[in-house]
Amino acid sequence: MTSTREGAMMKNFWHRLMGARGSATDTFFPDQIYPHTNDRAANFGNMFTSNPVEEIASHRLVFLGEIHSMPPIVSFQRQVQRAMQKRSNQLHLVMEHFSFELQPLLDQYAEGNISYDQLVRKYHETGEEGHDLEPYRGLLEDAKGTGARLHAGFIPRSLARKFMKESPEEVLKDASNWLKHPIVGLEGSDFHYNIFESLISGRYLYDKENTSAIGPTDQFRRIFKAQVFKDVAMANKVNQLIEESTTRKSKDAKDNDNFLVIAGNGHFLHYCGVPERVLLQNPELANDSCLVVSAGLESSLSDEKDLKNSLRERYGDVGSNAADYVLFYEIPDDDINFNVKEETRKAYDKVGESAALPGNKLKAAWIMYNMGYSEEQFQAAGPDVYNFQGVGNPHVHAKIQPGERVLDVGSGLGIDSFIASHSTGPGGEVIGIDISSKEVNHAQSKAQVYGLKQTTFMVADMEKIPLPDDSIDVVISNGAFCLAPNKKRAFEELFRVLKPGGRISVCTTTTKMENLEPGVSWPLCMRMFVPQRDLKPMCEEIGFQNVIVDDSDSAMSMEIPEEVLRESNPDRNKVHVGGDDFKHLENYDMDQICARVCVSAFKPILGSTSPQELFPRSR
């Protein structure tokens, strides 16, 4: 069964398969892994107009590398799974998405004791993997319906983190209930680290003329230990299943247990990680295995020459042997935007879950005063002012007047809305919209506690604001535009809902250059920032007048005393907390790359061009 969302999206998906395999005599890296023997035909650069699913599925052991939760990739996985099931009396599906302690949950689902929706709910309640499982609904329903065995494939994240800090012996002891097969390759190879480091740092790996000059740094060795431990655990599970299958079958039985293994590309590329450990224990499967990795494209390159160039750019020339096949795919902008919004919603829902816990009021005061909030505004925010979220102070340019109707876009936990409510008074109205239902619920409950009857909150998308045209006097926003996938559409919505003569004050973070430095792994939020120089012409094209991009308080860093930070509550969930994945950015000067700005502008009255004529602002 295919979900409505998946079915609707699949109509727009485009994908092509291209061969990436050289011959056994081709070499690109001196120490690379290549499991196939000479009789395995090279297919590098061959484009398959009809997907070679049957050829892929003809192998007993198939590794499908993915970018997580991308529907076109999952659609291809379903095709391979169905074809493998037809060739096998028993198909084993091993997935990274489920850690070993969730195996009983998978068993309950496979046995029909819980529905898919119940599986997803319990998955998020009890596990720590946190994958978006909705795109996999059809894949798992197919597996359940055809009798495929479902297997959790990864060590719990907590043990992987522990492996980075403690002795391997202690962690292996903790994991002994799951790792029952002999452990293979607990130390990762230099070649594997070279691949791993390039994925994190963005370093280009395939410059054959200058490989010595662009070698990996040791910056990510610690994280690499956790990566290898995950690979070891998944390979251990697959090896265990293969051994059990071999033991179980009779002497004259056919090799009819097949194995489909799904994980992120980084666990499979160049046969490193999981495949090398499985094939080391089962060399007879070297030519009976197949590896496919996935790569997204910005546009649908249907021309074979263009795709081959893209293959070389991403994975090197013939002989690099990143995989047997590469699945190139492209998703329309609307669906990319959907995924970004879903990630944003989930992240801020987690913040909303802990918003009722006490926070660091002193830290909030330090930040807000440095952003220009007054003592009066700080007090108006309410007792849980520690729930402040933002990148600036929209009230400086908004200058909200008594009786005005205010819209707070990306209202979060409600702090700027409460300040706006104080400014507009009981004769005005404040409406807060946010994509996170849990933050909206928290803000609405606080408004009721504070007796702010003129302040309401609703779940809404800033690109589809559920308000009539010409209905708002002032729009404020503090940080939400940083993650708006379609900035122009969002500003167009602000223009639409504003009354003629209405104004906006939008605080957001921008980049100072047109494009971020290529070859560097940047976090999602930075990749979503709009170039600062694009803001004014974009707003003017929409129809705004008197557009000002104020960068007078643009610094990205703020010094906060240690004694202030010490008061923070570790039980409160956060969004922007850095992490090992982006430690490589510590040497970058973010003030040279990004800037916090406040965009102010007004919607003209027909025949009038002067903002001073339209609304006098207090000085």
C-alpha positions in Angstrom: 0.0 0.0 0.0 1.3 3.5 -0.9 0.6 6.5 1.2 -1.3 9.4 -0.3 1.7 11.7 0.1 4.1 9.1 -1.4 1.8 8.5 -4.3 1.3 12.2 -5.1 5.0 12.9 -4.9 6.1 9.9 -7.0 4.4 11.4 -10.0 7.1 14.1 -10.0 10.2 12.0 -9.3 12.9 11.6 -11.8 15.7 9.1 -11.5 18.4 7.4 -13.6 20.8 4.6 -12.9 24.3 4.8 -14.2 27.1 2.2 -13.9 30.0 3.1 -11.6 32.0 -0.1 -11.7 35.4 -0.5 -13.4 37.1 -3.8 -14.0 39.2 -5.6 -11.4 42.4 -4.2 -13.1 41.3 -0.6 -12.9 42.8 1.3 -9.9 42.2 4.8 -8.8 43.4 4.7 -5.1 46.5 2.7 -4.3 44.8 1.0 -1.3 41.2 0.9 -2.4 38.8 -2.0 -1.7 37.5 -3.9 -4.7 35.8 -7.2 -4.0 35.0 -8.4 -7.5 37.1 -10.7 -9.6 38.1 -10.3 -13.2 35.0 -11.9 -14.6 32.8 -9.0 -13.3 32.0 -6.8 -16.3 32.8 -3.1 -16.0 29.8 -0.8 -16.6 31.3 2.7 -15.8 29.3 5.5 -17.4 26.7 3.2 -18.9 23.2 4.8 -18.4 20.3 2.5 -18.0 17.1 4.0 -19.5 15.1 1.2 -17.9 16.3 0.4 -14.4 18.4 -2.8 -14.2 16.4 -3.9 -11.2 16.3 -7.5 -12.2 20.1 -7.6 -12.7 20.6 -6.0 -9.3 18.1 -8.3 -7.6 19.7 -11.4 -9.1 22.4 -11.2 -6.4 22.1 -12.9 -3.1 23.5 -9.9 -1.2 22.5 -6.3 -2.2 23.6 -3.1 -0.4 21.5 0.0 -1.1 23.1 3.2 0.0 20.7 6.1 0.6 20.2 9.7 1.5 17.7 9.1 4.3 13.9 9.4 3.9 14.1 10.5 0.2 11.0 9.1 -1.5 12.5 8.5 -5.0 15.2 6.4 -3.3 12.7 4.5 -1.3 10.7 3.9 -4.4 13.7 2.3 -6.0 14.3 0.2 -2.9 10.8 -1.1 -3.1 11.4 -2.2 -6.7 14.6 -4.1 -5.8 12.9 -5.6 -2.7 10.0 -7.0 -4.8 12.3 -8.4 -7.4 14.5 -10.1 -4.8 11.5 -11.5 -3.0 10.4 -13.3 -6.2 13.8 -15.0 -6.4 14.0 -16.1 -2.8 12.2 -18.4 -0.5 13.3 -16.0 2.3 14.3 -12.4 2.0 16.1 -10.7 4.9 15.7 -6.9 5.0 18.3 -5.3 7.3 17.9 -1.5 8.0 20.0 1.1 9.7 16.9 3.0 10.8 16.2 0.5 13.6 18.8 -0.1 16.4 19.0 -3.5 17.9 16.9 -2.8 21.0 14.0 -2.0 18.7 13.9 -5.6 17.2 10.9 -6.6 19.4 9.0 -3.6 18.0 9.7 -4.7 14.4 8.7 -8.2 15.3 5.3 -7.0 16.7 4.7 -5.1 13.4 5.8 -8.1 11.2 3.5 -10.4 13.2 0.5 -8.0 12.7 0.2 -7.1 16.4 0.6 -3.4 15.7 -0.2 -1.2 12.8 2.4 0.9 10.9 1.2 4.1 12.6 1.6 2.4 16.0 5.1 1.2 14.9 6.1 4.8 14.1 4.7 6.2 17.3 6.5 3.6 19.5 9.6 4.0 17.5 9.9 7.7 18.4 8.8 7.1 22.0 11.3 4.3 22.8 14.1 4.6 20.3 16.9 7.2 19.8 17.4 6.9 16.0 14.9 9.5 15.1 14.5 8.8 11.3 11.5 10.0 9.4 9.8 6.6 8.7 6.8 7.9 6.7 8.6 7.5 3.3 9.3 3.8 4.2 5.7 2.9 4.8 5.3 1.2 1.5 8.6 -0.6 1.7 7.9 -2.1 5.1 4.3 -2.9 4.3 5.5 -4.7 1.2 8.0 -6.6 3.3 5.4 -7.5 5.9 2.9 -8.6 3.2 5.4 -10.9 1.4 6.8 -12.5 4.5 10.3 -10.9 4.3 12.2 -11.0 7.6 12.7 -7.5 9.1 15.9 -6.9 11.0 17.2 -4.0 13.1 20.7 -3.2 11.8 22.5 -0.8 14.0 24.0 -0.5 17.5 22.1 2.1 19.7 23.5 5.6 19.3 24.3 5.8 23.0 26.7 2.9 22.7 28.3 4.4 19.6 28.9 7.6 21.5 30.2 5.6 24.4 32.7 3.8 22.1 34.3 7.2 21.3 35.1 7.7 25.0 35.7 4.4 26.7 37.7 1.2 26.0 36.4 -1.1 23.3 36.3 -4.0 25.7 33.8 -2.3 28.0 31.5 -1.2 25.2 31.6 -4.7 23.5 30.6 -6.2 26.8 27.6 -3.9 26.9 26.7 -4.9 23.4 27.3 -8.6 23.8 23.6 -9.5 23.7 23.5 -8.2 20.1 27.0 -8.9 18.7 27.0 -12.6 18.7 29.1 -13.3 15.6 32.9 -12.9 15.7 33.8 -9.2 15.5 35.4 -8.2 12.2 37.5 -5.0 11.7 37.1 -2.9 14.8 39.9 -0.7 13.5 39.0 1.2 10.3 41.5 1.4 7.5 43.2 4.6 6.3 41.4 4.2 3.0 38.0 4.1 4.8 39.0 7.2 6.9 39.9 9.0 3.7 36.4 8.4 2.4 34.7 9.2 5.7 36.7 12.5 6.3 35.9 13.7 2.8 32.1 13.2 3.3 32.2 15.4 6.5 34.7 18.1 5.5 33.5 18.4 1.9 37.1 17.8 0.7 37.3 16.7 -2.9 38.6 13.2 -3.0 39.0 12.5 -6.7 41.7 14.8 -7.9 44.1 12.1 -9.1 46.9 14.5 -9.9 47.0 16.0 -6.5 45.9 13.3 -4.1 48.9 13.8 -1.9 48.2 17.5 -1.5 44.6 17.1 -0.4 44.9 14.2 2.0 42.6 14.0 5.1 43.2 15.7 8.4 43.0 13.9 11.7 40.2 16.2 12.9 37.5 13.5 12.7 39.3 10.5 14.0 37.2 10.4 17.1 33.9 10.5 15.3 35.3 7.9 12.9 35.6 5.4 15.8 31.8 5.6 16.3 31.2 5.2 12.5 33.3 2.1 12.4 31.6 0.6 15.4 28.2 1.1 13.7 29.6 -0.6 10.5 31.0 -3.5 12.6 27.6 -3.9 14.3 25.6 -4.0 11.0 28.1 -6.3 9.4 28.0 -8.6 12.4 24.2 -8.8 12.0 24.4 -9.6 8.3 27.2 -12.2 8.9 25.1 -13.8 11.6 22.1 -14.1 9.2 24.2 -15.5 6.4 25.7 -18.1 8.7 22.3 -19.1 10.1 21.0 -19.5 6.5 24.0 -21.6 5.5 23.6 -23.9 8.5 19.9 -24.2 8.1 19.8 -25.3 4.4 20.1 -28.9 3.4 22.9 -30.2 1.3 20.9 -30.2 -1.9 19.1 -26.9 -1.2 19.5 -23.9 -3.4 20.9 -20.7 -2.0 17.5 -19.3 -1.6 18.0 -16.9 1.4 18.7 -13.4 0.0 19.8 -10.3 1.9 18.9 -6.7 1.3 20.9 -4.2 3.4 19.9 -0.5 3.6 21.9 2.3 5.2 23.3 5.7 4.5 25.8 6.1 1.6 28.6 6.7 4.1 28.4 3.1 5.4 28.8 1.6 2.0 30.8 3.8 -0.4 33.7 2.2 -2.1 32.7 -1.1 -0.4 34.1 0.4 2.9 32.4 -0.1 6.2 29.7 -2.7 6.1 30.3 -4.4 2.8 34.1 -5.0 3.3 33.4 -6.7 6.7 30.6 -8.9 5.3 32.6 -10.0 2.2 35.7 -10.6 4.3 33.8 -13.3 6.2 31.9 -14.5 3.1 34.3 -14.2 0.1 32.2 -16.6 -1.9 29.6 -13.8 -2.1 32.0 -11.2 -3.7 30.6 -11.8 -7.2 27.1 -12.5 -5.9 26.8 -9.0 -4.3 25.8 -5.6 -5.6 26.2 -2.1 -4.3 24.1 0.9 -5.2 24.6 4.4 -3.8 22.4 7.5 -4.3 23.1 11.0 -5.4 20.8 14.0 -5.7 20.9 16.4 -8.7 19.7 20.0 -8.9 18.1 19.3 -12.3 17.0 16.3 -14.4 20.0 15.4 -16.5 18.6 13.0 -19.0 21.6 13.3 -21.4 24.1 10.4 -20.9 27.1 12.7 -21.4 25.9 15.1 -18.7 25.2 12.3 -16.3 28.6 10.8 -16.9 30.3 14.1 -16.2 28.3 14.3 -13.0 29.4 10.8 -12.1 33.1 11.7 -12.6 32.7 15.0 -10.6 31.1 13.2 -7.6 33.0 9.8 -7.6 36.0 10.1 -9.8 36.9 8.6 -13.1 36.8 4.9 -14.0 38.6 2.8 -11.4 37.4 4.7 -8.4 34.7 2.1 -8.0 32.5 3.9 -5.5 29.7 1.4 -6.2 28.3 -0.9 -8.9 25.6 1.6 -9.7 24.7 5.2 -8.8 21.1 6.1 -8.5 20.8 9.8 -9.6 17.6 11.4 -8.6 16.0 14.9 -8.7 13.0 16.1 -6.6 11.0 19.2 -7.6 11.5 22.3 -5.4 8.1 21.9 -3.7 9.1 18.5 -2.4 12.6 19.6 -1.3 10.8 22.5 0.5 8.5 20.0 2.2 11.4 18.0 3.6 13.1 21.1 4.9 9.9 22.2 6.6 9.4 18.8 8.1 12.9 18.8 9.6 12.3 22.3 10.9 8.9 21.4 12.4 10.3 18.3 14.2 13.3 20.2 15.6 11.2 22.9 17.1 8.5 20.5 18.3 11.3 19.0 20.5 12.0 22.5 21.8 8.3 22.9 22.5 8.3 19.7 24.5 10.6 21.1 27.2 9.5 24.7 27.1 7.7 24.4 30.4 10.9 23.6 32.2 12.6 26.5 33.9 15.4 28.1 31.9 18.2 30.6 32.2 16.5 34.0 32.6 19.9 35.7 33.1 21.1 34.5 29.8 18.0 35.7 28.1 18.4 39.1 29.7 22.0 39.3 28.5 21.1 38.4 24.9 18.0 40.6 24.7 19.7 43.7 26.2 22.6 43.3 23.7 20.0 43.2 20.9 18.4 46.4 22.0 15.4 45.2 24.0 14.4 47.7 26.7 13.7 46.8 30.3 10.0 47.4 29.7 10.0 45.0 26.8 11.9 42.4 28.9 9.3 42.6 31.6 6.5 42.5 29.1 7.8 39.2 27.8 6.6 37.4 30.9 8.1 35.2 33.6 9.3 32.6 31.1 11.4 35.1 29.1 14.1 32.4 29.0 12.0 31.0 26.1 13.2 33.9 23.9 14.2 32.8 20.4 15.5 35.1 17.7 18.4 36.6 15.8 17.6 40.3 16.4 15.1 42.8 17.6 12.2 43.4 15.2 10.5 45.9 17.6 13.2 48.6 16.8 11.9 49.1 13.3 8.3 47.9 13.8 7.4 50.7 16.3 4.0 49.1 17.1 1.3 51.6 18.0 -1.7 51.1 20.3 -4.7 49.5 18.5 -2.7 48.0 15.6 -3.2 44.5 14.3 0.1 42.7 14.4 1.2 39.4 12.8 4.2 37.6 14.3 5.6 35.2 11.7 7.5 32.3 13.2 6.2 33.2 16.7 7.9 30.2 18.4 7.2 30.2 22.1 5.5 33.6 22.0 8.1 36.0 23.5 8.0 38.6 20.7 4.2 38.3 20.5 3.8 39.1 24.2 6.0 42.2 23.8 3.9 43.2 20.7 0.8 42.7 22.7 2.1 45.1 25.4 2.7 47.7 22.7 -0.6 47.4 20.8 -2.6 47.3 24.1 -6.1 45.9 24.7 -7.5 47.7 21.7 -5.2 45.9 19.3 -4.6 42.3 18.3 -1.6 40.1 17.9 -1.6 36.9 15.8 1.3 34.5 16.0 1.9 31.7 13.4 4.4 29.0 13.6 5.1 25.6 11.9 5.6 23.8 15.2 2.4 22.8 16.9 4.0 22.1 20.2 5.5 25.6 20.3 2.1 27.1 19.3 0.4 25.1 22.1 2.8 26.4 24.7 2.5 30.0 23.5 -1.3 29.9 23.5 -1.4 28.4 27.1 0.9 31.2 28.3 -1.2 33.9 26.6 -4.2 32.5 28.6 -2.2 32.5 31.8 -1.1 36.1 31.3 -4.7 37.2 30.4 -3.7 38.4 26.9 -7.2 37.9 25.3 -6.1 39.9 22.2 -3.2 37.5 21.5 -3.7 34.2 19.7 -1.5 31.6 18.1 -2.0 29.2 15.2 -0.1 26.5 13.3 0.6 27.8 9.8 3.2 28.0 7.0 4.6 31.4 6.3 4.4 30.6 2.6 0.6 30.1 3.0 -0.6 32.5 5.7 -4.3 31.7 6.5 -5.3 35.4 6.7 -7.2 37.6 4.2 -5.6 40.2 2.0 -5.0 43.7 3.4 -5.8 42.7 7.0 -2.6 43.4 9.0 -1.0 46.7 10.1 2.5 45.4 11.1 4.3 42.1 10.5 7.2 41.2 12.7 9.5 38.1 12.4 12.5 37.1 14.4 14.6 34.3 12.9 11.9 32.3 11.0 13.0 33.6 7.6 16.4 32.0 8.1 14.9 28.6 7.3 12.1 29.6 4.9 12.8 27.4 1.8 11.2 29.9 -0.6 12.1 33.4 0.7 10.4 35.3 -2.1 7.1 33.4 -1.7 7.2 34.1 2.1 7.8 37.9 1.5 5.0 37.9 -1.1 2.7 36.5 1.6 3.6 39.3 3.9 2.9 41.8 1.2 -0.5 40.2 0.5 -1.8 40.3 4.1 -0.5 43.8 4.8 -3.0 46.7 4.6 -1.9 49.4 2.2 0.4 51.5 4.3 1.3 48.5 6.5 4.9 47.7 7.3 7.3 44.8 8.0 10.2 44.3 10.3 11.9 41.0 9.7 15.1 39.9 11.5 17.0 37.2 9.7 20.4 35.9 9.1 22.1 36.2 5.7 25.3 35.3 3.9 27.7 38.0 2.8 28.6 36.2 -0.4 26.5 34.8 -3.2 27.6 31.2 -2.5 29.2 29.5 0.5 32.6 28.1 -0.1 32.4 24.9 -2.2 33.9 21.8 -0.9 32.9 22.5 2.7 30.1 20.7 4.6 27.8 23.5 5.8 24.8 23.0 8.2 21.3 23.1 6.7 20.5 26.5 8.3 23.5 28.2 6.6 22.7 26.6 3.3 19.2 28.1 3.6 20.4 31.7 4.3 19.7 34.3 1.6 22.6 36.4 0.3 22.3 39.8 2.0 22.6 41.7 -1.3 19.5 39.9 -2.7 17.1 41.0 0.0 16.5 44.6 -1.1 16.0 43.9 -4.8 13.7 40.9 -4.0 11.5 43.0 -1.7 11.3 45.9 -4.2 10.4 43.5 -7.0 7.5 42.2 -4.9 6.3 45.8 -4.5 7.6 46.9 -1.1 8.9 50.5 -0.8 11.4 52.2 1.4 13.2 48.9 1.8 16.0 49.1 4.4 18.3 46.2 5.2 19.8 47.3 8.6 23.1 45.5 9.3 24.2 47.9 12.1 24.1 45.0 14.6 25.3 42.1 12.3 27.9 40.3 14.4 27.3 36.6 14.6 29.1 36.0 17.9 28.2 37.3 21.3 30.4 37.0 24.4 28.4 35.7 27.3 30.1 35.3 30.7 30.7 31.8 32.0 28.8 32.5 35.2 25.7 33.4 33.1 25.9 30.2 31.0 26.3 28.1 34.2 22.6 28.7 35.1 21.3 26.9 32.0 19.1 23.8 32.4 20.5 20.8 30.6 17.1 19.1 30.4 15.8 21.8 28.0 15.9 20.8 24.4 17.8 23.0 22.0 18.1 23.4 18.2 21.4 25.1 17.4 23.8 23.4 19.6 26.6 22.6 17.1 28.0 19.1 17.3 30.9 16.9 16.1 29.6 17.0 12.5 30.5 20.7 12.2 33.7 21.0 14.3 35.5 21.7 11.0 33.9 25.1 11.0 35.5 26.2 14.2 38.4 27.9 12.3 36.0 29.9 10.2 35.2 33.6 11.1 31.4 33.5 10.9 31.4 37.3 11.0 33.1 37.3 7.6 30.6 34.8 6.2 27.2 35.7 7.7 25.4 38.8 9.0 22.3 39.3 11.1 20.1 42.0 9.5 16.6 43.5 10.0 14.6 44.2 6.8 12.0 47.0 7.1 9.7 48.1 4.4 6.1 49.3 3.7 3.3 48.4 1.4 2.4 51.5 -0.5 -1.0 53.1 -0.8 -2.0 53.5 -4.4 -0.7 56.9 -5.6 1.6 57.4 -2.5 5.3 56.8 -2.3 6.3 58.4 0.9 6.3 56.3 4.0 6.2 59.4 6.2 2.8 60.3 4.6 1.5 56.8 5.3 2.3 56.2 8.9 4.1 58.6 11.3 6.4 56.7 13.6 7.3 57.8 17.1 10.9 58.9 17.5 
